Amino acid sequence: SLSLFDYISKVIESLNAQISKRKAKITYGDVKQIKALRVNAVPAYLESILYNIMSNSIKYTPVTKDPVIEIHAHLSSPYVELHISDEGQGIDIANYGDRLFKMYSPIGRNEGKGLGLFITKNQIEAMGGTIEVRSELNKGTTIKLRLIEEGSELSKNLGK
């Protein structure tokens, strides 16, 4: 059982140099609500997932803009839904959507190796969760994660 807010904070702290260098702004929806949410997750996986998504949000915002990352979370039992949105370059879903989560399939960005979202999806699914990507080219991306809520029936059944 992990505090979602604690892990978000930990990742923000580890990204501090990138955040400062790019003058990134991170905003939250209802902070009190996010602080109350707990998920059943593998600690290293949760940290890796959050790190990958937030570092991509910074990395793939054009250098002419300061990155903005919005974090929203709510309970949708038996899941906690976490939405991480940015105003970056976006992903051309029409052309790359079928390759989005495939290994070694960069999605049209020269810097990528095609591993980040592949690893993220596998880690999420290994914990019984899901990931969805909504994106519009030159407008930004929203990653929607569904993680198993602490204490839910689903979390109790995972251990069986």
Residue pairs with C-beta under 8 A, 6 or more apart in sequence:
1 38
1 39
1 40
1 150
1 151
2 38
2 39
2 40
2 41
2 43
2 46
2 150
3 35
3 37
3 38
4 34
4 37
4 38
4 39
4 73
4 80
4 82
4 147
5 31
5 34
5 35
5 37
7 43
7 46
7 47
7 50
8 34
8 50
8 71
10 47
11 47
11 50
11 51
11 54
12 19
12 26
12 54
14 51
15 51
15 54
15 55
15 58
18 24
18 55
18 58
18 59
19 26
19 58
22 58
22 61
22 66
22 67
23 66
23 67
24 57
24 58
24 61
24 66
24 67
24 68
24 69
25 66
25 67
25 68
25 69
26 54
26 68
26 69
26 70
26 71
27 68
27 69
27 70
27 71
28 34
28 70
28 71
28 72
29 70
29 71
29 72
29 73
29 74
30 72
30 74
33 73
33 74
34 71
34 72
34 73
37 73
37 74
37 75
37 80
37 149
38 80
38 149
38 150
38 151
39 46
39 80
39 147
39 148
39 149
39 150
40 127
40 128
40 147
40 148
40 149
40 150
40 152
40 155
40 158
41 127
41 129
41 147
41 148
42 123
42 126
42 127
45 123
45 124
45 126
45 127
46 127
46 147
48 119
48 120
48 123
49 120
49 123
49 124
49 145
50 84
52 116
52 117
52 119
52 120
53 84
53 120
53 143
53 145
54 69
54 84
56 88
56 116
57 67
57 69
57 84
57 86
57 88
57 141
58 67
58 69
59 111
60 86
60 88
60 89
60 109
60 141
61 67
61 68
61 86
61 87
61 88
61 89
62 88
62 89
65 87
67 86
67 87
67 88
68 86
68 87
69 84
69 85
69 86
70 83
70 84
70 85
70 86
71 82
71 83
71 84
71 85
72 82
72 83
72 85
73 80
73 81
73 82
73 83
74 80
74 81
75 81
75 149
76 146
77 149
77 152
78 148
78 149
78 152
78 153
78 154
78 155
79 129
79 146
79 147
79 148
79 149
79 152
79 154
80 146
80 147
80 148
80 149
81 144
81 145
81 146
82 144
82 145
82 146
82 147
83 142
83 143
83 144
83 145
84 142
84 143
84 145
85 140
85 141
85 142
85 143
86 140
86 141
86 142
87 139
87 140
88 140
88 141
89 109
89 137
89 138
90 135
90 136
90 137
90 138
90 139
90 140
90 141
91 97
91 100
91 107
91 108
91 133
91 135
91 137
91 141
92 107
92 108
92 137
93 100
93 133
93 134
93 135
95 108
96 107
96 108
99 105
99 107
99 114
100 107
100 117
100 133
101 117
101 118
101 121
101 131
102 114
102 118
103 114
103 115
103 118
104 113
104 114
104 115
104 118
105 114
105 118
106 112
106 113
106 114
107 114
107 117
117 133
120 131
121 131
124 130
124 131
124 145
124 147
125 131
127 147
127 148
128 148
128 154
128 158
129 145
129 146
129 147
129 148
130 145
130 146
131 143
131 144
131 145
131 146
132 143
132 144
133 141
133 142
133 143
133 144
134 141
134 142
134 144
135 141
135 142
148 154
148 155
148 158
149 155
